[in-house]
């Protein structure tokens, strides 16, 4: 490991020294044809990059967008190495918000505050540092509750109606589990820390992980542990040991409910079509709420999710800047949102027309609650835009595995994490 | 007419020196041509990065931009960092379990498979198999085996009378022993081969002489086999110690350091600080600490071995 890090550091340094002198020599005239490179991952299975590139090229015939593919799992590491070596893409796709501060502090992102964004676009605030925008969102998934209508019918339990708090969710999970008599569980909660902490951070009053106070997680973990102890959902340890996937658990009807991000809508439709998932009726409902003050279809449910966005490489050739900003403006526009919705992606901009396009996809649910869920939500950022976010998330990840495996009591694990945050992070 | 050379004429001595010099130069060039391809790779991919690593450990470099010199600040921070202390302790704990257990298991296997039994080649291959199996496959299968409620290991333990078998990878107390079991299982074949090679160097006459003198199997093992295996044992111990200190892959795919921080080791601490938190200066300082831990223990082992050989 020592050698790996040494090699990476050394190579990055050597490459940055040698390549720094090479870059910047080629400038294209603003009037002539421009080629923009755009970073992406798993391009074969992530069609959004090509859709946006094609749509933009159709609108701006003088500009060509070339996709630069990175490994999805190592995207941030590989992109960082390329940027350090001076060979990064012109347009940098921001896969995870928690890496934005590193790029911004490292002087890798251009100020894009002058790119005009349409009204109602979500997630833009995640890219603002000290009042300056460093990226533009084009996609914003948010967490919702998937439910299997067939299993609810079998169990004789009413569908979610948008009025649920987490207590209602736990009651329904228990009722469905009982009603199905061992054929399936009431719910499945995936192993990620987001599944519990994301909701706690978004919904609990005054929750702020950068304050170093993690007390707001306690209630959420109590609920989750009660659910797994009651047998209403597969427990964390079994899920880990068997490496269960949420697609397998919900898609093959082993669980009647699943809190998950909206990206799963497109996957579920595709898997039902291909036969990887069973054929059953399903819908999405608003995520259960902290209290009844935000429940009901006359209120706006609170959930969480981070946007995906585009930033511009600070070392881009002068002549390409305008074209790159045009691309960002296009990606955030309603036109692009329609194109994204048509392939099952949740754009950062949602309005009635986008919702109609999204639900016109064959296999998508057609009920009103699903449409309401998709269109109406107050989506809080999962990660604060701070250079301390990655450190705190690492500490909270350890806390999550300690609590969920039940190897440490909730209060003790929270206290331990708070001490670590004080010791290891530079908090407010 | 015979031509005779003058008796005092020199026998071409002036030509000899340049020839020798040329030969030496040629030999030097040939030597360099053998060494250089390897050395260029070693220098650019290992030596230079290690030197840079030492420099980085005194800076606050975060990948981009200039690395500011911070002196010993990273090392001071390491001393007060609770996670580093846990990682350090866990690394020692892992090594303290893994090194003796692997030596014991691999030496036992080597002794068993050093006999001329039927199917010995098959068993040797079978013992070596885990070492060449994909680490991810190993992790997935062992995770299933260690499953506290449905795994075959706990099923067997319950069957033989343990009412509450360990939680293994889900328990803060048992996760590290579980990882040690898997890593010993994975490594035993490799070290068994080394011990088997060592056993071939044990003189048969010594065993025969001991047998004639009435020494039993155990006495012969401790008084003949083990002393003759000392060079192999030393080599195995040194390599095993270094490999244990830098354990990373198995932990990452099996537990990711959890539950909590119960299996967090130094290499993973370095990985987290560097690649997940972009604190490459601090991660480099932790790498230097790991480097000195390896060097110190290895030098101590060499000195101990030298004193015993003297």
Interface residues (C-beta under 8 A of the other chain):
Chain A: X1 X2 X3 X5 X6 X7 X8 X9 X10 X11 X12 X13 X14 X77 X80 X83 X84 X99 X102 X103 X105 X106 X107 X108 X236 X237 X238 X240 X241 X242 X243 X390 X391 X394 X398 X399 X401 X402 X405 X406 X407 X408 X413 X416 X419 X420 X423 X424
Chain B: X44 X45 X46 X48 X49 X50 X52 X53 X56 X61 X62 X63 X64 X65 X80 X81 X82 X83 X140 X143 X144 X146 X147 X148 X149 X150 X151 X167 X169 X170 X171 X172 X173 X246 X248 X256 X257 X258 X259 X260 X261 X262 X264 X267 X268 X270 X271 X272 X274 X275 X276 X277 X278 X280 X283 X284 X287 X290 X291
